[in-house]
Amino acid sequence: MGLINVEKPSGFLRTHLLWPFSALADFFYPPACSVCGISTGGHRGLCAKCWSGIRFIERPYCEVLGIPFSHDLGGGILSAEAIANPPPFDRLRSAATHDHAVRDLVHGLKYRDRTDLAPMMAAWMLRASDGTVESCDALIPVPLHRTRMLARKFNQAAELARHMARLSGKPLLAATLIRVKRTSQQVGLGAKAREDNVRGAFAIAKGCENDIFGKRIVLVDDVYTTGATVAAASRTLRKAGAADITVLTFARALSEPI
């Protein structure tokens, strides 16, 4: 009688042992589009209509601000905005423009506690990171103030960073950058008001200075609008000695390519 190798087919056994539970879950919670809820062939996916409405940000784009160009102007080209107002970070990358289905995904995670969306969103961000996650020393999420964290129960930026860390194998420093100032909601504020609102809002946690000094950091947030929040956070990281800072967001507010 032959022997059964119990180590080699572990994945096979796990799949078949869990299949009845998976089938039962599909019966009570059938696969549906993560945006509109229409039935789909699998979980954590989008239907064809919602998928077609997503505008992924692809090259060619500004090497600093990631603003897409309507025509390929050659490598290393910067936008007028990046030249006139250089940001305190080295580069910005975002997965998609903040409209239609993308806005629904952001709101679902942020306001409707849809943390199940974070793995899919993080995978898109990893693809859009332009190799910066692969070459970084650590991922740092934009933090919430402790009072807002208590009210919301979780930080959407930290959820995205956590799943990116799992997918990439990179360290996640979720407690290194802290928010020391309780700021107002940025929604509805103009660019200048947003900048004033987050001025002095961030600090490096005591004893965590070596996490930043000389390191290549990827700063993670859900949406880039005017950039006031990530700019304030980047200045704090730069002051602490960060050698390179990439801002990576799931979405960014953008009208049309330039």
N, C-alpha and C positions, 0 to 999 in steps of 0.2 A: 504494500500500500504506500503510495507516495505521500510525502509530507506537504502540508500547506504552509507556505511562507507568509506569516502573519504581518511581517514588516513591510514588504514591498507593496501589497495591494491595500495599504491602509486608506489611501484616498478613495479607492474603489469601494471598500467596505463602508467608509464614512458616508459616501454619497448614497449608497443603497439603504443604509440604516436611517438616514435622515429624510429620504424621499417621501415616506408616508406623511411626515410632519409638514414637509414643504407643500405637498399636494393639498393637505388639509388647510394650510394657511392660504393657498391660492384660491381655495373654494370660498372661504369666508372673506378674504381680501384679494379679489382678482387683480392681476396686473393692470395698471392704469397709467396714463400719461401723467407725469409729475407736475404738469402745468394745468391742463384743462380737465383731467380726470377721465377722458375717454379710454375705453378698453384698449390695451396694447398686448404685445406678445411677451413682454417681460417686465419685471420690476425695474425701478430707477431708470426709466427711459422716457422719451418724448414721442408723441405721435408725429406723423409726417407733416401735418399742418403747423404744429408748434415748432418743430425742428426747422422747417423752411423759413420761419420768421426770425431766426437767430442770425445776427450779423457778427460773425467771428472777426476778430481783429488780426489780420494777416499782413505780412510784408507786401509791399514796401511801406515802411513807417519811419517816423522820426526816431533816431537811435536813442535819444534821451527821453522824450515824453511819450513815445509810442503812438503818436497821432498818425493815423494812416494817410498816405498820399494817394491821390487818384491816379498818378502815373509814377513809374519807376524812374527815379532821378539818379540812381546809382547808389553804391554803398556808402555808409557813413554820413548821409545827408541829415541835417538838423532842420527843424521847423523854425520859423521866425520867432515863435513864442519861446522856444528853448534858448535861442541866441539872445533875445532881449531880456528875458527873465530866467536865468539859469536856476534850476531848483536846488534845494539842499541835499537831494539824493542824486545818485549817479544815473539811474534809469528807471523808467516806469513801464510795466508790462501789464496788460489786462486781457482777459479771455474774450470778452464780447462787449458790444455796446449796450448801454443800459436802457433798453426799450423792449416792448412786447413781451415775449416769453421770458427773456432774461430778467426783466423787472419783476415778473411774477415769481420767479425762482428766488430772487433776492428777498422779496417781501415774505415769501413762504418761510424761508429760513429765519429771517430776522424778527418777524412779527407774529408768525403763526406756529412757532416752535417746530418747524419741519426739519429737524436735525437729520432726518433720513436723506435729505437732499445734499448734505455736505459732501459725502464721498464722490458723487458724480461731479459736483461743482469743483471740488479740489482736483480731480483728474483733469478737467478742462484747464484749470489754472496751471497745473504742472506742464501741460503741453504748451501753453502760451508763455512759459517762463523764459524761453529763449536760452535754455541751458544754465540759467543763473542759479536755479535750485541745485542742480547737479554739482556746480562749482562752489556753492556757498559753504560757510562754516556752521550756520544755524538759521532757523526760521523763528521769527518773533512776531506774534500777532499784535495789532494795535489794541491796547487794553481798554477796558471799561473802568469807570470809577466804581469803587466798592458799593456805593449806594445804588447805582444803576444795575450792577451785577446782582445784587440782592433782589431787585424788582424783576429783572429779566430772567434770572436763573442760569443763564449761560451767555457766553460771548461768541457771537457768530464768526468773528475773525479768528478766534482761537479754535473753533470747530473746524474751519477750513484749513488752518495751519496744522492742526492735529492730524487730519487725514493726509495732507501733503507729506508730513513727516513720516507717516506710516508707509506711504507709497514710495517715497524716495530714500528712506533710511537715514535722513538727515536729522540732527538734534532739534528738538523743539524747546525753546526757552520761553515758556509761557508766563513766568513770573519775574523776568529780568527787567522789562520795561513796565513801569507802573504809571497810572494816571493819578496825580496828586491833587488835581483841581477838578471840582465838580462843575462841568460845563453844561451849558444849555443845549438842547437839541439843535443840530445844525440845519435840519430841514426848515426851509422858509427863510433862512438868513442869506443875505448877500455875501459876496466874496470878502469884502472888508470886515463885515460883522463876524463871519466865520473865522477869519484870521485872528481877530481880537478875542474871540470866544475861547480859542484853544492855546493862546499864548501862555507859556509857562505851565501848561497842563501836564507835562510828562517829566519823569525822572527815572534814573536807574536805581533799582532796588539796592539797599545797602549791602555791601559784600559781593555784589554781582558785577563789579567793574571789569573784572578779567574776562567776563563773558563777551564783552564788546570790544575791548582794546585790541586793535590790529586785526579784527575779524571781518570776514565778508558776510554781511547780513542781508537776509531777505525779509523785508517788512510786509506783513500780510494784512489786508483789509478786504471788506466785501465790495465796496464801491468807491470809485474815485470821481468826485464831482468838481470842486474847485481846487482840491489838493491841500486845503488848509490843515486838515488833521494830520495827514501823513508828512507834510512839510514840518509841522511842529515836532512830531515824533522823530523825524530824521535829524533835525537840528540837535535834539537831545542825544541821539546815537552818535552823531558826528562829534559832538563835544566830548563824549566819552571815549573817543578814539577809534570809532569804526573805520576800517580801511576802505570799505566799499559797501554801498547801500542800494539795493534794488527794491523798489516798491512793486508788489504784485497784488493785483486785485482781480476779483471775479468779473466785475463790470466797470465801465466808465461812461460818464455822460459825454456824449459826442453827437454833433449834428451830422455833418457830412465830411468825407475825406477832403483834405486840402490839396 
